[in-house]
């Protein structure tokens, strides 16, 4: 089946089946209750007595419910693609060799049970259809519940890499197709290891933006010189690129965020925690390759309120949702 079936058709038919099954089950219960109240169904002399028209009516209703149950098993066979039992999401060894087989058997058994209710509708007792219904329930428990679990634990798990290999490959191939990765072609790119002076001149922007600062020490440095308040902190240092005065420049951006754990104990009142200390404030920006005379990063944007030495303006410095 194509993907449209699983996205549109399968959910639609499941809705129809569930609605019909619920409606018919409710109707059957209500009808049976009415017949019991009117004594058309009664238990006398250690025997269940059901009038023939009533028996025919109930047999037809139960038979149709079983047909809908068979339909459910048929639809569930498609839903093994959503299984989470195995090492991968989707159909694995157990689903193909146990669950799918069980669903097909149950689908046929449900139809046989429905036929038994139709055929014996006018006969005296319901022993044969009742037996068929008991077999259906028993097989459902054993074949659909116990059998797949035994296969998973006894056959698949001890040799999972071998048993699941074809299905893992199917999963990988389907993922590649879904993301269009199957259309990627490999091409050899000739690499020239020697760099000439001409190469450097042609890539002036790249050379001028070679990063000298490492984010780990610079984060500690910013905490010391730009936190400004005890309750502010720098959780991350990100690399970005902006145009400053016509030049494309690589910079490090560090948002100044609120750390409520650093608020002094005596200041942890309801007003402060809920109304006052609610957000971080501002950002620190520095070039990746410039160092001041003191060995510190050269800051393009700094302080509270933010002060900018380049044509980059912060209009809303508040940070309510940070990292």
NUBARO-134746 format. One line per field, with one value per residue (C-alpha): residue number from 1; chain; x, y, z. Coordinates in nm, 3 decimals, decimal comma. Each point is the difference from the previous one (the first is absolute). Example, Ala and Ser with C-alpha at 12.3 -4.5 7.8 and 13.67 -1.06 7.14 Angstrom:
// residues 2
pos c(1  2)
unit c(A  A)
px c(1,230  0,137)
py c(-0,450  0,344)
pz c(0,780  -0,066)
END
This chain:
// residues 323
pos c(1  2  3  4  5  6  7  8  9  10  11  12  13  14  15  16  17  18  19  20  21  22  23  24  25  26  27  28  29  30  31  32  33  34  35  36  37  38  39  40  41  42  43  44  45  46  47  48  49  50  51  52  53  54  55  56  57  58  59  60  61  62  63  64  65  66  67  68  69  70  71  72  73  74  75  76  77  78  79  80  81  82  83  84  85  86  87  88  89  90  91  92  93  94  95  96  97  98  99  100  101  102  103  104  105  106  107  108  109  110  111  112  113  114  115  116  117  118  119  120  121  122  123  124  125  126  127  128  129  130  131  132  133  134  135  136  137  138  139  140  141  142  143  144  145  146  147  148  149  150  151  152  153  154  155  156  157  158  159  160  161  162  163  164  165  166  167  168  169  170  171  172  173  174  175  176  177  178  179  180  181  182  183  184  185  186  187  188  189  190  191  192  193  194  195  196  197  198  199  200  201  202  203  204  205  206  207  208  209  210  211  212  213  214  215  216  217  218  219  220  221  222  223  224  225  226  227  228  229  230  231  232  233  234  235  236  237  238  239  240  241  242  243  244  245  246  247  248  249  250  251  252  253  254  255  256  257  258  259  260  261  262  263  264  265  266  267  268  269  270  271  272  273  274  275  276  277  278  279  280  281  282  283  284  285  286  287  288  289  290  291  292  293  294  295  296  297  298  299  300  301  302  303  304  305  306  307  308  309  310  311  312  313  314  315  316  317  318  319  320  321  322  323)
unit c(A  A  A  A  A  A  A  A  A  A  A  A  A  A  A  A  A  A  A  A  A  A  A  A  A  A  A  A  A  A  A  A  A  A  A  A  A  A  A  A  A  A  A  A  A  A  A  A  A  A  A  A  A  A  A  A  A  A  A  A  A  A  A  A  A  A  A  A  A  A  A  A  A  A  A  A  A  A  A  A  A  A  A  A  A  A  A  A  A  A  A  A  A  A  A  A  A  A  A  A  A  A  A  A  A  A  A  A  A  A  A  A  A  A  A  A  A  A  A  A  A  A  A  A  A  A  A  A  A  A  A  A  A  A  A  A  A  A  A  A  A  A  A  A  A  A  A  A  A  A  A  A  A  A  A  A  A  A  A  A  A  A  A  A  A  A  A  A  A  A  A  A  A  A  A  A  A  A  A  A  A  A  A  A  A  A  A  A  A  A  A  A  A  A  A  A  A  A  A  A  A  A  A  A  A  A  A  A  A  A  A  A  A  A  A  A  A  A  A  A  A  A  A  A  A  A  A  A  A  A  A  A  A  A  A  A  A  A  A  A  A  A  A  A  A  A  A  A  A  A  A  A  A  A  A  A  A  A  A  A  A  A  A  A  A  A  A  A  A  A  A  A  A  A  A  A  A  A  A  A  A  A  A  A  A  A  A  A  A  A  A  A  A  A  A  A  A  A  A  A  A  A  A  A  A  A  A  A  A  A  A  A  A  A  A  A  A  A  A  A  A  A  A)
px c(0,000  0,113  0,045  -0,339  -0,173  0,166  -0,055  -0,359  -0,173  0,104  -0,100  -0,330  -0,091  0,104  -0,235  -0,286  0,060  0,028  -0,315  -0,200  0,132  -0,087  -0,346  -0,083  0,134  -0,211  -0,306  0,056  0,026  -0,312  -0,199  0,106  -0,102  -0,343  -0,053  0,096  -0,240  -0,280  0,092  0,075  0,333  -0,025  0,164  -0,239  0,048  0,377  -0,025  0,035  -0,316  0,007  -0,290  0,089  -0,054  0,207  0,274  0,007  0,021  0,282  0,188  -0,003  0,125  0,280  0,095  0,035  0,211  0,230  0,030  0,107  0,247  0,143  0,031  0,190  0,251  0,045  0,067  0,235  0,216  0,094  0,073  0,294  0,201  -0,051  0,129  0,251  0,071  0,334  0,329  -0,140  -0,327  -0,224  -0,034  0,272  0,059  -0,269  -0,262  0,051  0,030  -0,237  -0,228  -0,095  -0,070  -0,212  -0,207  -0,072  -0,109  -0,222  -0,152  -0,110  -0,118  -0,215  -0,168  -0,058  -0,158  -0,223  -0,108  -0,081  -0,230  -0,175  -0,039  -0,122  -0,229  -0,317  0,136  -0,079  0,330  0,307  0,253  0,184  0,030  0,077  0,280  0,129  -0,003  0,193  0,257  0,035  0,066  0,245  0,190  0,010  0,168  0,245  0,079  -0,014  0,128  0,213  0,147  0,165  0,147  0,148  0,147  0,149  0,164  0,100  0,095  0,062  0,176  0,272  0,093  -0,141  0,264  -0,055  -0,379  -0,067  0,263  -0,234  -0,251  0,267  0,118  -0,362  -0,032  0,321  -0,105  -0,346  0,159  0,238  -0,291  -0,217  0,269  0,105  0,343  -0,028  0,047  0,340  0,295  0,363  0,250  0,371  0,114  0,363  0,181  0,312  0,199  0,237  -0,123  0,146  0,018  -0,257  -0,242  0,040  -0,068  -0,313  -0,138  0,075  -0,333  0,071  0,352  -0,115  -0,263  0,218  -0,116  0,254  -0,229  -0,118  -0,353  0,091  0,252  -0,187  -0,318  0,184  0,152  -0,339  -0,141  0,271  -0,009  -0,355  -0,239  -0,024  -0,263  0,030  -0,320  0,107  0,192  0,122  -0,118  0,133  0,222  -0,127  0,176  -0,183  0,076  -0,103  0,083  0,180  0,086  -0,020  0,216  -0,128  0,130  -0,013  -0,088  -0,078  -0,339  -0,067  -0,347  -0,005  -0,261  -0,161  0,110  -0,250  0,220  0,249  -0,252  0,104  -0,206  -0,123  -0,130  -0,207  -0,339  -0,317  0,014  0,360  -0,031  -0,333  0,000  0,356  0,252  -0,182  0,243  0,355  0,126  0,210  0,276  0,377  0,148  0,369  0,202  0,142  0,350  0,068  0,168  0,043  0,330  -0,094  -0,051  -0,380  -0,255  -0,079  -0,370  -0,221  -0,316  0,024  -0,133  -0,346  -0,176  0,163  0,266  0,092  0,311  -0,122  -0,310  -0,193  -0,276  -0,185  -0,354  -0,137  0,277  -0,234  0,048  -0,303  0,065  0,364  0,212)
py c(0,000  0,355  0,257  0,158  -0,318  0,019  0,374  0,026  -0,328  -0,212  0,257  0,059  -0,370  -0,047  0,281  -0,155  -0,346  0,125  0,207  -0,289  -0,245  0,232  0,072  -0,367  -0,113  0,264  -0,098  -0,370  0,069  0,220  -0,249  -0,292  0,199  0,075  -0,367  -0,102  0,256  -0,126  -0,360  -0,094  -0,117  -0,185  -0,269  -0,271  -0,356  0,038  0,085  0,320  0,050  0,242  0,047  -0,078  0,353  0,141  -0,256  0,085  0,372  -0,035  -0,247  0,247  0,282  -0,209  -0,136  0,351  0,104  -0,296  0,103  0,345  -0,174  -0,187  0,334  0,136  -0,286  0,075  0,368  -0,086  -0,196  0,331  0,157  -0,230  0,269  0,210  -0,271  0,098  -0,354  -0,057  0,182  0,228  0,186  -0,199  -0,359  -0,231  -0,374  -0,069  0,217  -0,171  -0,359  0,005  0,303  0,005  -0,375  0,035  0,283  -0,199  -0,304  0,214  0,173  -0,338  -0,128  0,310  -0,056  -0,368  0,099  0,251  -0,271  -0,235  0,262  0,052  -0,374  -0,100  0,301  -0,213  -0,303  -0,079  0,079  0,213  -0,265  0,001  0,379  0,035  -0,255  0,189  0,325  -0,165  -0,133  0,348  0,155  -0,275  0,016  0,379  -0,020  -0,274  0,081  0,381  0,054  -0,286  -0,141  0,325  0,067  -0,351  0,038  0,339  -0,127  -0,352  0,046  0,368  0,142  -0,271  0,063  0,348  0,134  -0,288  -0,028  0,372  0,082  -0,005  0,221  0,243  0,032  0,062  0,268  0,172  -0,014  0,142  0,283  0,081  0,006  0,215  0,269  -0,027  -0,132  -0,278  0,263  0,111  -0,086  -0,005  0,211  0,019  0,348  0,071  0,139  0,210  -0,009  0,283  0,355  0,274  0,372  0,044  -0,229  0,212  0,320  -0,148  -0,104  0,313  -0,012  -0,356  0,082  0,308  -0,210  -0,286  -0,069  0,047  -0,013  -0,331  0,011  -0,169  0,250  0,296  -0,106  0,001  0,338  0,152  -0,128  0,196  0,327  0,023  -0,183  0,334  -0,136  -0,313  -0,145  0,022  -0,271  -0,099  -0,350  -0,017  0,164  -0,026  0,088  0,225  0,233  0,363  0,287  0,279  0,312  -0,192  -0,290  -0,354  -0,094  -0,314  0,071  -0,175  0,071  -0,062  0,075  0,121  -0,221  -0,008  -0,268  -0,004  -0,234  0,286  0,240  0,069  -0,192  0,317  0,130  -0,308  0,149  -0,063  0,349  -0,039  -0,355  0,054  0,367  0,138  -0,265  -0,133  0,026  0,030  0,319  0,080  -0,175  0,014  -0,007  -0,023  -0,073  -0,352  0,121  0,320  0,029  0,316  0,117  -0,161  -0,338  0,027  -0,029  0,322  0,062  0,146  -0,011  0,000  0,125  0,071  0,170  -0,129  0,227  -0,065  0,121  -0,127  0,052  -0,272  0,117  -0,202  0,136  -0,267  -0,131  -0,197  -0,381  -0,184  -0,336  -0,098  -0,313)
pz c(0,000  -0,069  0,275  -0,078  0,116  0,343  0,040  -0,123  -0,091  0,298  0,268  -0,183  -0,021  0,362  0,100  -0,200  0,144  0,359  -0,034  -0,151  0,259  0,289  -0,139  -0,065  0,339  0,174  -0,205  0,082  0,374  -0,001  -0,210  0,223  0,310  -0,150  -0,087  0,354  0,150  -0,227  0,096  -0,360  0,142  0,329  0,208  0,116  0,118  -0,022  -0,366  -0,201  -0,202  -0,294  -0,237  -0,362  -0,143  0,284  -0,061  -0,371  0,079  0,253  -0,222  -0,288  0,223  0,153  -0,343  -0,142  0,302  -0,070  -0,365  0,121  0,232  -0,297  -0,180  0,301  -0,022  -0,370  0,071  0,288  -0,243  -0,162  0,338  0,070  -0,181  0,315  0,236  0,270  0,120  -0,171  -0,023  -0,271  -0,043  -0,235  -0,116  0,128  0,010  0,263  -0,171  -0,338  0,125  0,299  0,023  -0,369  0,002  0,316  -0,149  -0,315  0,201  0,225  -0,302  -0,141  0,340  0,055  -0,338  0,085  0,333  -0,178  -0,245  0,290  0,155  -0,335  -0,077  0,347  0,049  -0,013  0,185  0,362  0,163  -0,049  0,097  -0,332  -0,043  0,373  -0,041  -0,302  0,198  0,285  -0,249  -0,152  0,342  0,098  -0,328  0,025  0,343  -0,096  -0,362  0,007  0,355  0,129  -0,323  -0,126  0,344  0,019  -0,349  0,087  0,319  -0,108  -0,367  -0,077  0,308  0,022  -0,365  -0,057  -0,240  -0,244  0,028  -0,021  -0,264  -0,308  0,180  0,121  -0,361  -0,109  0,267  -0,112  -0,365  0,080  0,201  -0,286  -0,244  0,229  0,028  -0,364  0,098  -0,257  -0,273  0,131  -0,222  0,109  -0,191  0,059  0,095  -0,090  0,302  -0,039  0,322  -0,090  0,064  -0,215  0,070  -0,277  0,189  0,311  -0,193  -0,158  0,342  0,196  0,192  0,112  0,114  0,192  0,180  0,119  0,354  0,277  0,302  0,144  0,141  0,331  0,139  -0,147  0,180  0,332  -0,085  -0,082  0,328  0,182  -0,194  -0,138  0,237  0,189  0,241  0,215  -0,141  -0,367  -0,181  -0,347  -0,085  -0,353  -0,259  -0,358  -0,324  -0,247  -0,289  -0,060  -0,232  0,188  -0,197  -0,326  0,119  0,054  0,344  0,212  0,363  0,326  0,154  0,370  0,146  0,360  0,165  0,343  0,247  0,287  0,201  0,039  0,152  0,364  0,255  0,172  -0,334  -0,081  0,074  -0,198  -0,153  -0,113  -0,137  -0,179  -0,097  0,012  -0,101  -0,305  -0,290  -0,121  -0,157  -0,302  -0,186  -0,038  -0,352  -0,084  -0,317  -0,018  -0,081  0,196  0,339  0,207  0,146  0,333  -0,167  0,021  -0,281  -0,182  0,069  -0,273  0,214  0,379  0,336  0,144  -0,172  -0,321  -0,149  -0,364  -0,182  -0,339  -0,213  0,183  0,235  0,264  0,039  0,239  0,228  0,229  -0,013  0,139  -0,167  -0,015  -0,008)
END
